[in-house]
Amino acid sequence: MRNLHVLLLPSWYPTRELPLNGIFFKEQAESLVQLGLKVGVLYPDLRSLRQLNTRSLRENHYQISRAEENGVIVYRQAAWNIPAKLAKGRYQTFLTRQLYSRYVREVGEPDVLHVHGALWAGIAAMDLKRRYKLPYVITEHSSAFARGLLSRYETHTARAVFSHAAASVAVSNAFAQLLRAQLGIEDIEVIPNMVDTDFFSCKERTKKAEGPFIFLTVAFLTPNKGIDVLLKAFAAKFRGNPEVRLEIGGDGKQRAELERLSRHLGISNQVTFLGKLNRFEVREAMCRSSVFVLPSHYETFGVVLIEAMSTGTPVISTRSGGPEEIVNEDSGLLVEPNNVVALSQAMRSVTQRKFDNKRIREYVVSTYSKNVVPVRLLNIYLRAMERNVV
């Protein structure tokens, strides 16, 4: 059998301006190339209209670019977003159709589509299936389903995307159950996200034994991430203790509010806001930290957890959906979301416990690495092609 040709339609993907946007889609695509598949990506790169001016319009005027990125053939179209939700699906479909026509002329026809996110790339996938009889696999990642953020129209659209898919995937069992309940789709397989264990690896743990105990979190600073709960929990057990510190990586609309909260709690001299980090800086922070903390209210999976654990870092996470399937007794602790007391007690507990960093990493390599996840994806692509009922 010739090499399987897979074409990815991600709802978000890395760009020059946003290199970490959907980085796990990019790494997954590259892992499929290493498995021997032919892999392409179509991505309408939609910019906010707030950025629109004469100069930006010259730079982004709906032009299509092609690049080969670590073996993945990526077609992007520089475009501008539209605010009307009812038109977004049609707009995404129009742009994707243009990209697909050029892709087929220059690269060839794919065997199967893999769409990441029903909104809005899923609508484009339905269009390509109808026009070209192409089967598609849908993997959903968005926490908007659990957080009640979707309109009736968006829920109806997502239901249609799933119902026309040859195969459906969720990234955790809890998320699969939620999607079954909300969308009425029974046949949803669970395939976790992948981590680049070669990259997220510490040549040595750089935390010095005599140095402070460092808690680390890395997240978009938005209400769902629960960083305010983390600050309160830290203050409850460690305020005034110079031997314990908290580092917060990432940026977002809550940053100023969280900085004010740290001052109000009297821990600002123990808390460092690291700001926006690139991947090398994230890895460096993980390798010098003692414990990684993810205090989210809801997570469909929790990629940052497996990144931290890949470096051998133990973790504390909330039982927020996906993390329950990642964290075990050898790698860390789980607590209920939005519970300051429970989180503070867990943080105190881990300062008195010795974890096996090597064992934590080995677990991630055997479960979430490019040696495991891409093989499962290949199998689902083959089944989708067999089912291909239009």
C-alpha positions as CSV (number, residue, x, y, z in Angstrom):
1,M,0.0,0.0,0.0
2,R,1.3,3.4,-0.9
3,N,2.0,6.0,1.8
4,L,-1.3,7.2,3.3
5,H,-1.9,10.9,2.5
6,V,-3.5,12.8,5.4
7,L,-4.6,16.4,5.2
8,L,-5.1,18.3,8.4
9,L,-7.7,21.1,8.9
10,P,-6.8,22.7,12.2
11,S,-9.1,25.4,13.7
12,W,-5.8,27.0,15.0
13,Y,-2.2,26.5,14.1
14,P,1.2,28.1,14.7
15,T,2.1,31.3,12.7
16,R,5.0,33.7,12.7
17,E,3.2,36.0,15.1
18,L,1.8,33.2,17.3
19,P,4.3,30.4,17.2
20,L,2.7,28.4,20.1
21,N,-0.9,28.6,18.7
22,G,-1.9,25.0,18.3
23,I,1.7,23.8,18.6
24,F,0.5,20.3,19.6
25,F,-1.3,20.0,16.2
26,K,2.0,20.8,14.5
27,E,4.0,18.3,16.5
28,Q,1.4,15.6,15.9
29,A,1.5,16.3,12.2
30,E,5.3,16.0,12.2
31,S,5.1,12.7,14.2
32,L,2.9,11.3,11.4
33,V,5.5,12.2,8.9
34,Q,8.1,10.3,10.9
35,L,5.7,7.3,10.9
36,G,5.9,7.4,7.1
37,L,2.7,9.2,6.2
38,K,2.4,12.1,3.7
39,V,1.0,15.0,5.6
40,G,-0.4,18.4,4.6
41,V,-2.1,21.3,6.5
42,L,-4.6,23.9,5.3
43,Y,-4.9,26.9,7.6
44,P,-6.8,30.1,6.9
45,D,-4.8,32.5,9.1
46,L,-7.5,34.9,10.3
47,R,-6.3,38.2,11.8
48,S,-8.4,40.4,14.0
49,L,-10.0,43.4,12.3
50,R,-8.7,45.5,15.2
51,Q,-5.3,45.0,13.6
52,L,-6.5,46.2,10.2
53,N,-4.6,49.3,8.8
54,T,-2.9,50.2,5.6
55,R,0.4,48.6,6.4
56,S,-1.2,45.3,7.8
57,L,-3.4,45.1,4.7
58,R,-0.4,45.3,2.4
59,E,1.2,42.4,4.4
60,N,-2.0,40.3,4.7
61,H,-4.1,40.6,1.6
62,Y,-5.5,37.1,1.2
63,Q,-2.3,35.7,-0.3
64,I,-1.6,32.0,-0.1
65,S,1.8,30.7,1.0
66,R,3.3,27.3,0.9
67,A,6.0,26.0,3.2
68,E,7.5,22.6,4.2
69,E,7.9,22.5,7.9
70,N,9.8,19.4,9.1
71,G,8.3,17.3,6.3
72,V,4.7,18.7,6.7
73,I,3.4,20.7,3.7
74,V,1.6,23.7,5.1
75,Y,-0.6,26.0,3.1
76,R,-1.7,29.2,4.8
77,Q,-3.9,32.0,3.6
78,A,-3.5,35.4,5.2
79,A,-7.1,36.7,5.8
80,W,-9.2,38.8,8.1
81,N,-11.7,37.6,10.6
82,I,-15.4,38.5,10.6
83,P,-17.4,39.2,13.8
84,A,-20.6,37.5,12.7
85,K,-20.8,33.9,14.0
86,L,-23.5,32.9,11.6
87,A,-21.2,33.7,8.7
88,K,-17.9,32.2,10.1
89,G,-18.6,28.7,8.9
90,R,-19.3,29.8,5.3
91,Y,-16.2,32.1,5.4
92,Q,-14.0,29.3,6.7
93,T,-15.4,27.0,4.0
94,F,-14.7,29.5,1.2
95,L,-11.1,30.1,2.3
96,T,-10.4,26.3,2.8
97,R,-11.9,25.5,-0.6
98,Q,-9.4,27.9,-2.2
99,L,-6.5,26.3,-0.3
100,Y,-7.7,22.8,-1.1
101,S,-7.9,23.5,-4.9
102,R,-4.3,24.8,-5.0
103,Y,-3.1,22.0,-2.6
104,V,-4.5,19.3,-4.9
105,R,-3.0,20.9,-8.0
106,E,0.5,21.1,-6.5
107,V,0.6,18.2,-4.0
108,G,-2.1,15.7,-4.9
109,E,-5.4,14.4,-3.5
110,P,-5.4,13.3,0.1
111,D,-6.9,10.0,1.3
112,V,-8.4,11.3,4.5
113,L,-9.0,14.6,6.3
114,H,-8.3,15.1,10.0
115,V,-10.1,18.2,11.3
116,H,-9.2,19.6,14.7
117,G,-12.1,21.5,16.2
118,A,-15.7,21.5,14.9
119,L,-15.8,25.3,15.1
120,W,-15.0,26.3,12.5
121,A,-12.7,24.0,10.5
122,G,-15.3,21.3,10.9
123,I,-17.7,23.0,8.5
124,A,-15.1,23.2,5.9
125,A,-14.5,19.5,6.3
126,M,-18.2,18.7,5.7
127,D,-18.0,20.8,2.5
128,L,-14.9,18.9,1.2
129,K,-16.6,15.6,2.0
130,R,-19.7,16.5,0.1
131,R,-17.8,17.8,-2.9
132,Y,-15.0,15.2,-3.2
133,K,-16.3,12.2,-1.2
134,L,-13.4,12.6,1.3
135,P,-13.8,10.9,4.7
136,Y,-12.8,13.0,7.7
137,V,-11.9,12.4,11.3
138,I,-12.9,15.0,13.8
139,T,-10.9,15.5,17.0
140,E,-12.4,18.0,19.5
141,H,-10.4,20.0,22.0
142,S,-12.4,23.0,23.0
143,S,-13.4,23.5,26.7
144,A,-16.3,25.8,25.4
145,F,-18.5,22.7,25.5
146,A,-18.1,22.1,29.2
147,R,-18.1,25.8,30.1
148,G,-21.4,26.5,28.5
149,L,-20.0,29.0,26.0
150,L,-21.6,27.8,22.8
151,S,-24.8,29.3,21.3
152,R,-27.6,27.1,20.1
153,Y,-26.4,27.6,16.5
154,E,-22.8,26.6,17.4
155,T,-24.0,23.5,19.2
156,H,-26.2,22.5,16.3
157,T,-23.2,23.1,13.9
158,A,-20.9,20.9,16.1
159,R,-23.5,18.2,16.1
160,A,-23.7,18.2,12.3
161,V,-19.9,18.0,12.0
162,F,-19.7,15.0,14.3
163,S,-22.6,13.2,12.6
164,H,-21.0,13.4,9.2
165,A,-17.5,12.3,10.4
166,A,-16.2,8.9,9.5
167,A,-14.6,8.7,12.9
168,S,-14.8,11.0,16.0
169,V,-12.2,11.5,18.7
170,A,-12.0,13.2,22.1
171,V,-8.8,13.7,24.0
172,S,-10.1,12.3,27.3
173,N,-12.8,9.9,28.6
174,A,-14.5,12.7,30.6
175,F,-14.6,14.9,27.5
176,A,-15.9,12.1,25.4
177,Q,-18.8,11.5,27.8
178,L,-19.6,15.2,27.8
179,L,-19.6,15.3,24.0
180,R,-21.9,12.2,23.8
181,A,-24.4,13.9,26.2
182,Q,-24.3,17.3,24.5
183,L,-24.2,16.2,20.8
184,G,-25.9,12.8,20.9
185,I,-23.0,11.1,19.2
186,E,-22.3,7.7,20.7
187,D,-19.2,6.5,18.8
188,I,-16.4,8.7,20.1
189,E,-12.9,7.2,20.5
190,V,-10.5,8.5,23.1
191,I,-6.9,9.3,21.8
192,P,-4.9,11.6,24.1
193,N,-2.8,14.5,23.0
194,M,0.9,13.9,22.3
195,V,4.0,15.5,23.9
196,D,7.4,15.8,22.3
197,T,9.3,13.9,24.9
198,D,12.6,14.6,23.1
199,F,12.2,18.3,23.5
200,F,10.6,18.3,27.0
201,S,13.5,16.6,28.7
202,C,16.0,17.9,31.2
203,K,19.6,17.1,30.7
204,E,19.8,17.7,34.4
205,R,17.3,19.0,37.0
206,T,18.6,22.6,37.5
207,K,16.9,23.1,40.9
208,K,19.6,23.2,43.6
209,A,19.0,21.1,46.7
210,E,19.8,24.1,48.9
211,G,17.7,26.5,46.9
212,P,14.0,27.5,47.4
213,F,11.2,25.1,46.7
214,I,9.6,26.4,43.5
215,F,6.0,25.9,42.5
216,L,5.4,26.6,38.8
217,T,2.4,27.2,36.6
218,V,2.2,28.1,33.0
219,A,-1.1,29.2,31.5
220,F,-3.1,31.9,29.7
221,L,-4.0,34.2,32.6
222,T,-7.8,33.9,32.2
223,P,-10.5,33.1,34.8
224,N,-10.8,29.4,33.8
225,K,-7.2,28.7,34.7
226,G,-7.8,29.4,38.4
227,I,-4.6,31.3,39.1
228,D,-6.4,33.4,41.7
229,V,-7.1,30.1,43.6
230,L,-3.4,29.1,43.4
231,L,-2.3,32.5,44.8
232,K,-4.7,32.2,47.7
233,A,-3.6,28.6,48.4
234,F,0.1,29.6,48.3
235,A,-0.5,32.4,50.7
236,A,-2.4,30.2,53.1
237,K,0.6,27.9,53.7
238,F,3.7,29.7,52.6
239,R,3.3,33.5,53.1
240,G,6.5,34.9,54.6
241,N,8.5,31.7,54.0
242,P,11.5,32.7,51.9
243,E,12.3,29.0,51.2
244,V,9.2,28.6,49.0
245,R,8.4,30.5,45.8
246,L,5.8,30.6,43.1
247,E,6.5,31.3,39.4
248,I,3.7,32.1,37.0
249,G,4.4,31.8,33.3
250,G,2.1,33.2,30.7
251,D,0.1,36.4,30.0
252,G,-3.5,37.3,29.6
253,K,-6.3,39.7,30.5
254,Q,-6.1,38.8,34.2
255,R,-2.5,39.5,34.7
256,A,-2.8,43.0,36.3
257,E,-5.6,41.7,38.5
258,L,-3.5,38.7,39.7
259,E,-0.5,40.9,40.4
260,R,-2.7,43.1,42.6
261,L,-4.0,40.0,44.4
262,S,-0.5,38.8,45.1
263,R,0.3,42.2,46.7
264,H,-3.0,42.1,48.7
265,L,-2.2,38.7,50.0
266,G,1.3,39.8,51.1
267,I,3.2,37.3,48.9
268,S,4.4,39.6,46.0
269,N,8.0,39.2,47.2
270,Q,7.6,35.4,46.8
271,V,5.8,35.4,43.5
272,T,7.4,36.0,40.1
273,F,5.2,36.7,37.0
274,L,7.4,35.4,34.2
275,G,5.3,36.8,31.4
276,K,4.8,35.2,28.0
277,L,7.3,32.4,27.5
278,N,8.6,30.6,24.4
279,R,8.9,26.8,24.5
280,F,12.6,26.9,25.5
281,E,11.8,29.1,28.4
282,V,8.9,26.9,29.4
283,R,11.2,23.9,29.5
284,E,13.8,25.8,31.4
285,A,11.3,26.8,34.0
286,M,10.0,23.3,34.4
287,C,13.6,21.9,34.8
288,R,14.3,24.3,37.7
289,S,10.9,23.9,39.4
290,S,10.0,21.5,42.2
291,V,6.4,20.9,41.4
292,F,4.1,22.0,38.5
293,V,0.5,23.2,39.4
294,L,-2.5,23.3,37.1
295,P,-5.4,24.8,39.1
296,S,-7.9,25.1,36.1
297,H,-11.7,24.9,36.6
298,Y,-12.0,22.8,33.4
299,E,-9.5,21.1,31.1
300,T,-10.4,18.8,28.2
301,F,-7.0,17.3,28.5
302,G,-4.0,19.3,30.0
303,V,-1.1,19.2,27.6
304,V,1.0,21.3,29.9
305,L,0.8,18.5,32.5
306,I,2.4,15.9,30.2
307,E,5.0,18.5,29.2
308,A,5.9,19.0,32.8
309,M,5.9,15.3,33.6
310,S,8.0,14.6,30.5
311,T,10.7,16.7,32.2
312,G,10.3,14.5,35.3
313,T,8.5,17.2,37.2
314,P,5.8,16.1,39.7
315,V,2.4,17.8,39.4
316,I,-0.6,19.0,41.3
317,S,-3.8,19.4,39.3
318,T,-7.5,19.9,39.8
319,R,-10.0,17.2,38.9
320,S,-11.1,19.3,36.0
321,G,-11.9,16.7,33.3
322,G,-8.8,15.5,31.5
323,P,-6.2,15.6,34.3
324,E,-7.8,12.7,36.2
325,E,-6.6,10.4,33.4
326,I,-3.1,11.8,33.4
327,V,-2.0,12.2,37.0
328,N,-1.4,9.1,39.1
329,E,-0.1,8.5,42.6
330,D,3.5,8.3,41.4
331,S,3.4,11.6,39.5
332,G,1.4,13.9,41.8
333,L,-1.8,14.8,43.5
334,L,-5.3,15.7,42.4
335,V,-7.7,18.1,44.2
336,E,-11.1,19.5,43.5
337,P,-11.4,22.7,41.4
338,N,-11.8,26.1,43.1
339,N,-10.9,24.7,46.5
340,V,-8.3,26.9,48.2
341,V,-8.0,24.7,51.3
342,A,-7.6,21.4,49.4
343,L,-5.0,23.0,47.0
344,S,-3.0,24.5,49.9
345,Q,-3.0,21.2,51.7
346,A,-1.7,19.4,48.6
347,M,1.0,22.0,48.1
348,R,2.1,21.6,51.7
349,S,2.1,17.8,51.3
350,V,4.3,17.7,48.2
351,T,7.0,19.9,49.9
352,Q,7.5,16.9,52.3
353,R,7.4,14.2,49.7
354,K,10.1,12.7,47.4
355,F,9.1,11.9,43.9
356,D,11.0,9.6,41.4
357,N,11.6,12.0,38.5
358,K,12.8,9.3,36.2
359,R,9.7,7.2,36.8
360,I,7.4,10.1,36.1
361,R,9.2,10.7,32.7
362,E,9.1,7.0,31.8
363,Y,5.3,6.9,32.3
364,V,4.8,9.9,29.9
365,V,7.2,8.4,27.3
366,S,5.3,5.1,27.3
367,T,1.8,6.7,27.1
368,Y,1.9,10.1,25.3
369,S,5.0,10.1,23.1
370,K,5.4,10.1,19.3
371,N,6.1,6.4,19.6
372,V,2.5,5.7,20.8
373,V,-0.1,8.3,19.8
374,P,0.6,8.5,16.0
375,V,0.1,4.7,15.6
376,R,-3.3,5.0,17.2
377,L,-4.1,7.9,14.8
378,L,-3.0,5.8,11.8
379,N,-5.4,3.0,12.8
380,I,-8.3,5.4,13.1
381,Y,-7.5,6.9,9.6
382,L,-7.6,3.4,8.1
383,R,-10.9,2.7,9.7
384,A,-12.3,6.0,8.6
385,M,-11.4,5.2,5.0
386,E,-13.1,1.8,5.3
387,R,-16.3,3.4,6.6
388,N,-16.4,6.3,4.2
389,V,-20.1,6.3,3.9
390,V,-21.2,9.5,2.2
